[in-house]
């Protein structure tokens, strides 16, 4: 997602909202007229009966899905700062798309983002049509209060300060376009579904734990109960024992996946793991908190020497050795993974039993959020066939995403803030012959975008890695090099553009113990307050369509 740095609160916006065109105004007029005649019997949508507070679980989190676009409300770039824009985006159910309704009285609520803890806010207390919608520290002022209004097929959200409805601006259906407020006319772009996303409500629509399952572990009060069908296989106070009993109750010798659902949160010790065998699906609708001393190779969830395993939902907190550990396994899929740790490594996927053979194959991760590690966010070693949607890393001790000796990989987005602060690690790092196939580096690693703020480096390629295309970049304020390409081969950065800003430099370098860097391309980039430095001279460096803004070109 693009980045739009917020203006200081209380100052004028740098540009007014775009003028409303004739077509949207005509659509509004026609829709409003039809709504009055056909739907409301002469009442506007804002005059409908407000949704009862009992209809909203104030302890739950919801995704806000728009009826017109089908997209959902999203804090742009997973921002946690005051002033980050609220936009629409494709649904991923990540924390920056989840909101909790906090009652403020008289049927109004603050709508607070799960990721940032900040509230949806009409910017600058505006009462104008077209005002910007951003997030700000939750203080409960009227411009942060919203009244859910039942439309019969969804809700409108009416702001207390302005009396206007939250909407998708100009009827857009494009991901990344902004939300705004406008007179309440009841159009589909002002109607929202509140989709609960944290399970236990029994609803479908992709909620965690919905649908059929083979076994489950359920917490009630302080008691965990594990069941398989009508058979109770565990009762007691131990979350790990309940989860293990549910997994162990699945059919022995099975050749297709059987599903375990965990309903509830609890703690497990750091010197133990929940192991998943072949043909198992685990869905955790709650949080596993890892406590006590963590010992080597243990993880909240561990998959070793297995195949056909899936983990659609998982949240882990605490201080594990690994949040998730996969070794020498094949056809493993992770869905929405949330790792908010105080130490340890987020996800480790490897084949270290035999370094000569990549025994971890066909691993996929839809989206992972990882923070607070004292090691890497996500690390692979010896993987053949890796697909990742998004890695969002916040304040990881080392790299956000590190690929070692991994081939045939596709990554959508690496979004890192504070990855490897004070170290030489990077938001995205490739090392140990990553991307090397049969002694060469054909293109087999593709990354859609690397976004980096702060931390050590933005991108770091080292030790005979390569075969990589990074399509877009958005890098600034790194503490070391913005980009360092060292002894790497066939690396393209900026196929689809981007910006690299200082103070960190962009370096092409080499050490004498490896072959010199070769076939590196920088293109379609804007370099701001930095320098492009080549030392020593590499082999076949290409710099094409690069704009230097207060930056120098120090290539050979």
N, C-alpha and C positions, 0 to 999 in steps of 0.2 A: 504494500500500500504506500502511496506517496506521503511525504512528510510536509506539513505546513506549520512552521513554528508559530505558536500563539503570540498575539500581541499582549502587552501588559494589560491587566484588567483595569477597566475604566478609561482606557484610551480609545480614540476613534479607530475604526477598522481602516486598514490601508486601502481597501477597495470596497465599494458598496456592493450589496447583492446584485446579481445580474438583473436587468430589466425583465419584467414579465412580458412574454410575447402574446400576441393576439390569440393563438390557438389554445394555450392553457387557460386563458381567461374565458374563452368560449366554452371549453370543456367544463370549467367550473360552473358557468351559468347554466348550461344544459343539465349537468348532474344535479345541481342544487334544485333546479326546477322539478326534475323528475323525482328527486328525493322527497320534496314537499308534497307533490301530488300523489305519488304511488306508495311511498314507504312510511311517512311519518304523519300523514293526515294533517299537514300544515305546520308541524313542529320541526324546527331545525334539529340536526343531530345533537347539538349542544344542549338542547332542551329535553333530551331523552332522560330516562331514569338512570342515575349513576349506578355503576356496579356496586353491589354490597361489599363491604370490607371483608366479609366472610368468604367471598369468592376468591380472594387473593391470600395466599399463604405467606405471611410476612417473614417466615423463616426459610422460604424457598428462593431459588433463583430462576429467572425466566429469560428466554430469548424473545425479543420483540420483532415479530415477522410482519412485514408490510403486505397488505392485501393486493396492492397494485403491482409492485415489483417482484414480490416473492422473496426479496432480500431482507436482511435483518439489520437492526441497529448495532453499530460497532464503534468502539473507540479507535480512532485512526492510529495505525501503526502500534497498537497495543500500548498507547501512551499512558503514563502514570502522572504526568505533569498537569497542573492547572492550565486550562485553555486548550487542551487537545480537542480536536473537532469530533463531533459525533456524525458518522457517515453511515451509508448502507453498504453491505458487503455480503458475499456468499456465505451461507451458514456453515460454520465449523464447530459451534458450541464451545469455543475456547473462552477462557475467563473474561476477556475483554468484550465478549458478546453476551455476557450474563449479567443480569440486573436483579437487585432485590428491592422490594417496595417497602419503604419505611414510613409508617403512618405519621402524619403531622397534625391530624385532627380535621373534622368536618368533611371526611371523605377524600382528603388529599393525601398524597404520598410524595416523599423524595424517592427518586429512582436512582439507586446507588450501584455503580459498577463493581463487579466482583474483583476484577484485577487491580484497579486503582484505588478503590474505596471512595471515589469521588462521585458527585451527583450530576445528573443531567440538568443543565443550566441554560436558561435563555440569556445569551451573552449581553452583558452591560445593562441588565434589567430592561431590555428593550420591550416596547409594546407595539412595535411596527411589524407589519406583514413582511416576511422575508428575513427576519432577524436570524443570526447565526445561533446554532445550538452547539454548545461545547460542554466539557465537564469542568467542575470546580469543586474545591473543598466543600464538603457537605455541611452547610450551616443553617439550612431550613428557611431561608428567605423566600418570599412568595414566588420569585422567579425560578426557584427550584422545586416548587410544589405543583403536582399534577393530579388531576381528578380523572379516574377511569370512568368513561361513559359508555354504557352498553348500547351497541348498534344492532343487536340481534344476530350478528355474525362475527363479532369482534368488538374491539373497544376503540374509542377515541381517547386521547390523552390531552386534557385541557389545562393550560397553564393558569395558575391562580393570579399571577400578576397581570398578564396581558389578556386573559380570557380567550386566547387563540389556541388552535389545535396543532399538535406535533404532526408534521407531514414530511413526505419526500418532495423536495423542492422541484418544481417544474415537471412533476410526473415522471421523473427519471426512472429508468430501469437499469442504469449502468452502475456496476460496483465502484465504490469510491466517491460517488456523488453525495452531496451533503443533505442533512436534515435541516428543517427550518420550522417556523410557525406561520400560520395563516388563519384568516377568519374561518370559523368552523362551518364547512359546507357539506361535510359527510362524504366526500369523494373517497374512492378506494385508497388513494395515496395518503389519506388521513386515518385509515382504519388499520388496527394492529391486532394480531393474535398474540396472546401471552402464553408462550409454550414453556411449560415447566421442564427444566433440564437436569434436575438433581435427583430424579428417581422417587420411588416410594409412593407415587400418586396413582399408580396403576394405569396411567394413560399410555397410549402408544406414541406415535409420532417420533420414534427414535429415542424416547426417554430411556435412561439407563434401567435395565432390569425388566423392560416390558417384553411381552411375548412369552413363548414357552421356554422351559428349561428342564434339565434332567435332575439337578440337585441344587440346593441353596443353603446358605448359612445366614441366619437372621438374628439380629440383636433385638431384644425386648428388655428394657431396663438394663440391668447388668448381666443378663443371661444370654448366651449365644446358644442357638439350636440349629443343628445341621440336619437336613432331611433329604431323602431321595424318594420321590413319590410320597407314599403314605408311611414310609419308614423313617423313624428318627434314628440318626446314626451318631449324634453327639448332643449333649446338653451340659453347659457349664459356663464358666466365666472367661474362657481363653479363646480369643479371636483366632489365633493361629491354629489351635487344635480344631476349632469348628471348620475353618476353611480346608484344612488338610483332610478332615473326615468327609467333607462334601466331595472333594476331588477324588479321594480313595474309593468312594461309593459308586463311581462311574463304572461302566461295563468293562471288565478286564478283557484284554485282547481286542478292543474295539478297532475298527478300521476307518471310522468316520468320526467327526467331531461330536462330542457331547458337551453340554453347556452347564456351567456353574455360575450362579448369581449370588453375590454377597450383598446383603442389605444391612447397612449400618457401619459405624466407624468404631475403631478401637486401636489398641497398640499391640505390637509384637516386639520381641527382643532383637537386638542387633546382631546376636550370634546365631541366628537361625534364619531359615528361608521357607517360603512357600514354593515348592517345586511343582512344575506343571509337566506332565508326561505328554507323549504324542496324542494327537486327536482330542485336544482339550481346549475349550473356550472358557475364559474366566472374565467375568464382568463385575467390577467392584463399584457398587452404588454407595459410596461413603469414602472414608479416608483411612488409610493404614498409616499409623504413626509409629515410627521405629525408634525405640528407646534403648538406653543402656549402651554398653561397649560393643562396637561393631567389629566383627572379625572378618578376615580375608575371604573373598569370594562368596560371602553371604549377601543376600538381596531380599528386599520385600517380596519380589516375584522373580523366580529363577527358572530358566528353561535350558536344559542341558541334554545334548544328544537326543533331540526330539524332532518331530516333524508335524506339520499341520496343527499349529497352535495359534490361537488368537486371544487378544486381550483388548476388547473394544473400549472399555473405560477403566481408568486406574488413576487414583490420587494417592500420593505418598508425601508424608511430612517426616520431620525428625532427622536422625543422623545415621543412616544406613552406610554400609561399606559401598554397596551399589543400590540405587533405587530399583533398577531392573538390570538383570544380567542374563545374556543369551550366549551359549557356547555351543559350537559345532552343531547347529540345528538348521533345519530347512523349512521353508514355507511357513514363516512366522509373521503374523500381522498384528500390529498395534494400532488402535484407533486414537482416542483422545487421551493423552497421557499428561498428567499434571504432577510435577515433582517440585515441591517447595521445601527445600532441605536446609539444614543448618550445617551440614558437612557431607563428606562422601562424594561419590561420582553419580551423575544422574542415570544414564543408560550406557551400558557397555555390551558390545556385540563382537564376539571374536571367534577365532579358530586356532587358538594357541596350542592345542594338543599336538598339532603337527604343522609347523610354520610353512612347510613346503607345499601344503595343500590347503586351498581355501575351502574349509569344510562348513562354513556358515554361508548359506545360499538362499536367495529369494526372501529377503527380509524387507518388510514394508512398515512404515510409520506414517499415519495420517498427519497428526499434529502432536508435538510435544512442547510443553512449557516447562522450563527448568530454571531454578534460581537457588542461590545460597550455597552452592557446592564449594568445597575447597579443592576440587579437581575439575575435570572436564564436565560440560553439560551432557553431551552425547559423544561417544567415542566408538569407532569400529576398528577392527584389525583382522585382516584376512577374510573379507566378505566378497562374495561374487553375486551380484544382483541385489542392489539396494535402492529402494524408492522411499523418499521422505517428502511429505507435503510441506510442513513448516517446522523449523526449530526456532523457538523463541527462548533466548537465554538472557537472564538478568543476574548480574553480579556473580557469575561463575568464577571460581578461583583460577581456572585455566581456560581452555578454548570453549566457545559455545558449541561448535561442531568440529570434531577432529576425525578425519578419515585417514587410516593407515592401511597400506597394502590392500586397498579395496578397489574393485573394478566393476564396471557396468553399473554406475550409480547415477540416479537422477534425484535432485533436490529442488523443491520449489522456491523456498525462501529460508535464509538464515537471518534472523533479526536479533541482534545482540546489543546489549548495553552493559558496559562494565565487565566485559569478558576478559579475564587475564590481566586485570589492573596491576601495574607494577612488574609485569613479566613480559617475556617475549612471545607468549601465546596470542591467539587471535580469535576474532569472531568466527572465522572459518579458516581451518588449517588442513593442509594435506602433507603427509610425511611418509617416510619409509616405503618409497617406490609406489606410492598410491597412483593408480591409473596405469601402471606398467603391465603390458600384456605381451608375452612371448618376446621379451627383451626390447620392446619398442613402446611408443606412447601414442597409439591411435586414439582419436577422440572417443572417450567412453565415459567421461564424467561430465555431467551437465548440471549447472546450478542456475535457477531462474534469477535470483537476486540475492545479493549480500548487502545487508544494512548493518552498519556498525556505528555506535556512539561510545566514545570513551574507551576504557579498557587498555589492553596492550597494543595489538595490531588489528587492522581490519581484515586483511587476507594475508596468509603466509603459506607459501608453497616451498618445500624443502626436501632434500635427500632423494633426488632422482624421481620425484613425482611428476605428474603432468597428465597429458591427454585430456585436458579440461577446458570447458567453455563456461565462463561466468557471464551470463547475458547482461545483467544490469547491476550497478553498484551505487550505493549511497553511503559514503563513509566520511566521518568527520570527527575531529577532536580526540583521535587516538593518542595514547601516551607514548607510542613508539612509532614505527613505520605505519603509515596508512596501508601500504601494500609492500610486501617483500617477496620477490621471486628469486630463489636461490638454488642453483643446480637443478632446475626443472626444465621440462621440455614439452613443447606443443601446448602452450597455455594462452588462451584468448580471454581478455577482460574487456567488457563493454560492447559485446556484439549488438546489444539493443540500447546502449547508451548508459548515462549515469554521471554522477559527480563524485569526485574525491577531493576532500578539503583537508588542509593542514590542521595542526602544525606538523604532523607526521609526514615524512617524505614517501615517495613512490620509488622503490629501489629494485634494480635488476643487478644481482650479485652472484658470486660463485666462490666456493671453497675448493682448494686444490685437490682434496681427496676424492672428488667426484668429477665426472665430465662437466665441461662448461655448460652454462645455461644456453638453451637454443630454442628457436622458433616460438618466440613470445610476441604476442600482438596486443597493443593497447589501441583501442579505437572508439570513436563516437563518444568521447568523454570530455568533461569539463574539469580541469584541475584548478583549484582555488587555494591560494596561500600555501603552496607547497612546491616541491621540485621533483622532476622526473630524472632520477640519477642512475646511470649505467656504469658500474665499476666492479670488476673489470669489464671490458667490452665483451658482450655476448655474441652468439652466432645467430644471425638472421633475425634481428629485432625489427619489428614493424610498429611504427607510430603513425596512425592514420586518423585524420579528422578529430584531432585533439585540440581543444581550446585552452589556452593558458591564461588564467586570470590572476595577476599578481604572482605568477609562478614561473619557474625557469625550466628550460629543457637542457639537461646536462647529459644527453645521450652521446654515444660515440659518433 
